[in-house]
Amino acid sequence: MRDILISTAGTSLTNNINLLEDDNALKKTLASGNFNEVAELLCKLDENDRDCGAEINSVAAILSQQLLQQRFSHIILVSDTEKGTVVGEILKQYYTTRDNRQSRFSNVTVHRVEGLTSDDARLFKQHGLKNLVRLIGVTVRENSPERILINATGGYKAQISFAGMIGQALDIPVCYMFEGFKEVITLPPQPVSFDFEFWLRHYQLFCDLDQVLHKERKWDPGDERFHVLIDHVEIDGKHLYDLTPTGLLFHETFRSRFKSRSKDLLPAVSQIQKEDRKIVYEDANSGKHKGLKGYLEKIVSLPFVNSIYTHYYNPAIEKGNTFRKTRDGRVDFIDGTFSNNGAMTTFTIRTTAKTEQEWEAAIVYLSETIGI
């Protein structure tokens, strides 16, 4: 049952209002900055009225065509501009006001997508489109594709196109209303032919590149598939690398799919009873690192874990929570790092993994469920 609507928003609403006669109540109220009253005036219009803008027109069509079964949540993604902020505020008021009985939602959230601006093409590509992917990806991970519908009618052309691509990749139907039409068309989910095993193998690299510009040297990724997924940027003579918007979409796609496939990929259940699995602490660390005991107990209780031992503690370094392959290549061992309160502990997890794919799947599972 679909009950979550994600809408990209442009500025057709305010543009249309500004084209009205100077004495029009909507135009005067918009100019005054009273967005709550603008929303109330819009509620008095037919939702199909062109003055309401493409964003409201398209949502009205989606609801009349019963493409959304319940109006639980409406997530509105606006541009990183003052006009975008204004449109977002008006739409939030419009979809939450009591006067709007036909299309009121229980929850309305507006996100200003950082970098999504026409003022800087590089910023739009490197940050705007990727932040669009991240916001939609978070919604998918927190819920499920079966609950979500994307309305890609409003916004920049590249934003609309990329929102459609995101929906195709994440198995979410995408709606679009052509100008002058009274109905929306729906693009059914068509999973793109990305390689799941390739992502699983290089999961940590994608996570690293998602966080920061990476590798201060010239780097040949080898596999030609990286060429459309990773950008090379030279800054002050340094060769740095970053995910392209397509690369981030690739990463988010399989983070979503991993949730549904993890049971088939993870190592077998440990033969050691949960209460008998050991956590062995390094002498200098035992009891010193606040939060460590509870963190390791969560890990050791996972079905595929046999035991854990800590081997390094530093009270003055914090590097985040990570899970990585051990350097010796043993598929049943995973190295982990726990950081908080300015301190860091490293440890090794012994699992039931017998193959490299099980090893990789266990690392992804730990990173996605425990490490965050």
N, C-alpha and C positions, 0 to 999 in steps of 0.2 A: 504494500500500500504506500503510494507516494504522498508524503505530507510535508516535504521540505522543498522549497523553491529557492534556487540561487539565480538572481537576476543581475546581469551587467547593465549599468545605467549610463546614459549619455546626458546631454543637456537639452534634448528636444522639448522637455516640459517647460523650462524657463524660456527657451528660445521662442516657442509658440506664444507664450503669455506676453512676451515683450513685443510681439508683432501686433497685439490687439490695440484698439483705439486708446488714446491717453486717458479717457474718462472711464475706461472699463474697470470694474471693481477688482478683478483679479490682478490686473497690471498695477494698479495703485497699491494694493495690499502687498504684492511682491516687492515693490520698490521700498515699502516701509520696513521690510524685514520681519514682518509678523507671519512666520511660516506656519504656525498653528492655524491662523485664520485663512491662509492660502489653502491649506488642506481641507478646511471646512467648506470653503467655496467650491473647491474641486468636487467634493462629495455631492454637491447639488447638480453637477453636470452629469450627462450620460457618460459612462466609462469609455464608450466608443467615440466620443467627441474628440476631434483632432486637437483641440486646445489642451487636452489632458496629456498629450505627448505619447510617444511610442512605448515608453515604459509601462504606463497605466493601460494603454490600449491593448498591449500584448498580454499582460496579466489577466485582463478581463476576458480575452479570447481563450486563454489557457483554462480558466475556471469554467467558462461556458461550455467548452469542449470536454470538460470533466477529465482533463489530463492529470489533475491533482485531486486526490481523493479526499484529503482533509487539509485545512489551512493551519498547520501547526507552526511552521517557521518560515519566515521570508528573510533571506540573506541578500542584501543589496550591496553590490560592489561598484563604487563610484571612482572617478578619476582623481588623480592627485592634484586637484585644482580647487580654487575657491568656488567656481561654478559647480563643480562636482559635489562639494560639501553642501552647498545650498540645495541642490536637487535631492541629495541623500536625506537631508533633514526634512524636506517637504514630504518625500515619499514615506519616511518613517512615521510622520504625523498622520499622513493619509491612511496608511494601512493599520494604524492602531486606534484611530478615533472611533468613538461609539456610533457616530453618524454613518459610518461606512459598513453597513451590515452585509453587503453583497461580497465584499472582498477583504474584510478585516482578518488579520492573522493573529494568532495567540502570541507569537514572538516575532519581533522585527529587529534585525541587527544591520547596521550600516558599517561597511569597512571602506575607508579611503585607501585605495591600493597605491602604496608608496612607489613612486617612479612612473606611474601611468599618466604621463603628460606629453603633450605634443610639442613642448618647448625644447626637448632634448632627445634626439633620436637614439643616441647611445644609451641614455638613461632608461628610455622606454624599453629597449631591447634587453639590456643587461639586468635591469631591476624590475621594471613595471610588469612585463609579461611573466617573469619568474615569480613575482609576488602574487600574481593572479593564480598561478598554478598552486602555490603554497596554500593560499586561502581556501581554494576549492578542495585541495588534497586533505587538509585538516578536517573539513566537514565530512568528507567521505570516510576518513579513518575513525572519526568519532561516532559515526552513524553507520550507514551502509548504502551502497549504490541503489538498492531497491527502493529506498525511501526518497531519493533525490531526483529532481527535475531541474535542468538548466534552461533559463530563458536568456538567450544570447542576442536579443533584439537591439539593446541600447549600447551606445559607446562608440569608440574608435573602430574603424573597419578591421584593423589588425587584432584588436581586443575581441571583437565578435568572432572572427575567424578562429582565433586561438582558443576561445572558450568552447567553440564547437569541437575542435580537435581534442581538448581535454575531456569533454563528455564522451567522445568516441573511444578514447583510450581507457577511461575509467568505467566503462559499461553503464553510462548514464544517458538517457534520452535528452536530446537538445532541441529546444523550440526556437523558431525564428518567425517574425512577422515582417513580410515585405511591405514597404510603404504603399498605402492605398488599399491593402487587403484587410478583410474583417476577420480572417482566421489565421491561426499560426500553422506552420508546417512542422512536423516532427521528424528529426533525423534519428532513426533507431540506433542503439549502441552497436558498434562494429569494432570489436577489439582489434587494435593494430598488431602487426606481426613483429612485435619486439620479442627478443630471446630471453626467456625467464632465467635459464641457466647462466647466461652471460651476466645478467644483473646479480644473481646470487653469488657468482664468483668474484665480482668486483664491487660488492655492496659497500665495503668500507671506503673504497676510493670515492664512490658517489656521495657518501655521507660527508667525507672530508671536503670535497669540492663544493658541496652545498653550503658549508659553513663559512669558508674563507677562500680567497685566492691562494693557490697552492703551488708548491714546488718552485723554488727560486733558481731554476736552471733550465736549460733547454732539455726537452723531454720528448722522446718518440714513443707514443702510446702503443705502437706496434699494430694492434688490431685496427683495421680501417673503419670499423663501426664506431670507434671513438671520435672520428673526425666530425661527425654531425652532432655529437653529444657534448663535446668539450671545446671551449674557446681558448685560444692562445692570446695573451695580452702582454705586450712589452711595456714596462713602466720603469723609467730611470735606469735602463739597461738591464733590468731583471726580467726574466722570462717566467710569467705567472700563468696559471691555468684556472679556468672557471667553467661551471656547467653552462651550456647554452639553454635557452628556454625549452628546447626540445629535450635536452639532456635531463633537465629537472622534471619534465613531464614523464619521461622514461622512468626516472627514479620513483616518482610519486605513484605511477601506475602500478609498479610491482610491489611497492610498500602496501598498497591496497589489496592487491591480489594475494600477497603472502598470507594475509590474515585468514583467508578462506582455504588456502592450500597447506597451511603449516602442519596440520595433523598428519598429512601424507608424507611430509618431507622430513620431519624431526626424527631423531634417533629413537630406538626402542626404549620401553620402560625399564628402569633399573630393577635388578633383582634384589637389591638391598632395600630393606624396609625403611620408610622415611625416618623413623625415630633412630635408626642405627647408622645413618649416614653421618660422616664425621666432618667437622670443620676444625682444622688444625691451625692454631695461631702461632706465628713467630713469637718467641719469648719477649722480645722488645716491644711488641705491638699489642699484646693481649690486654684488652680493656682500656687502651689509651685513646683509640680513635672513636669519637662519638658517632653513633649511627651505624658503625660497621657491622656489629653483631646482627642487628635486625636485617640489614641489607643482604648479608651472606646467608642468613636463615631463609630468606625468600628464595634465593637461588638454589640452595641445597634441597629445597622441598619440591623443585620441579621434577617431573617424572623421569627425565633422561639424565639427571645428575647423580653421580656416585659419591663424590666427596669434594672438598675444597681445602686448600692450604694457602696461607698468606706467607709472603717471603720478603716484603720490603715495606717499611713505614717511614714516611717523612712528614714531620709536623709543620713544615714550612713551605710546602708545594701543593698546589691544587690544579689538576689537569682535566677534570671532568670524569664522568663515568664511561668507560669504554670496554669493549670485548673484541679481541683480535686472535688471529691464528698464532700458535706458538711457533717460534723460529725453527725448532727441530722438526716441524712437519708432522708431528703425531696427531692424527685426526681425532683422538679421544681427549685431547687436552686443549683448553681455551684459556688464554691469559686475560685477566680482567683488572680494571683500575676503579677504585672507589675514591671520590674526592668530596669533601665538604669542610666547612669551617677552617679553610686554609691548609688542610692536611690531606695527605694522599696515602693510600695503601694499595699495593699490587698483590694479586693472588692468582692462583691457577685452579681451574675447575676441571675435574675429571668426569667425562660423560660416557655414555654408552655408544657414542658414534663409531661406526665401522667403515664408513665411506667418506670421501671428500665432500659429497653433496650433503650428507647428514651433518658433517662438521660445519659447513657453511650455513646450513639452515638453522643450526643451533645458535650460531653467532648472531644471525639476523633476529631470531626470536628473542634472545637475551637483550639485544640492543633496542628492539622495538617495545619490549614489555617491561624490562627491569631497568635498563640503563637510562631511560628518560627521566 
